[in-house]
Amino acid sequence: MQDASEIKFSDKTARAVYGLKWNNHVGFLGLLRHVLAVDAIPDYASVVGRSFEEHITSHRYTGDQIRFLRAVEDVFLARRRFSENDLYDSPQLAVFGRNAVDRLFSPAQLKDLVHLTEELAV
């Protein structure tokens, strides 16, 4: 018999036990929603999406800034973490051009963005 500390929850386990494809978009909230059959519990991607939407609407961003922020949201969902260095090193954000983050955002806006991702990190 395995010790409880040796049992790992993985995509394979989620599929076998709950019939659920486990990934960063589903998250723990999505698992609870599925297991408890409570549709009122949002999955992690919905929580992140709503937080980014609130962040965007509470600022006066340009179209280019919003497109960049949507890309940041996608990177964040894939990794479930994000740091200021990721703004410069992420291949997904490189499509915006060299030093796009410095061209598009003020230091205060960058600080707000990093703070948002820190609050959402699990």
Secondary structure by P-SEA (a helix, b strand, c coil): ccccccccccaaaaaacccccccccccaaaaaaaaacccccccaaaaaaaaaaaaaaaccccaaaaaaaaaaaaaaaaccccccccccccccccccccccccccccaaaaaaaaaaaaaacc
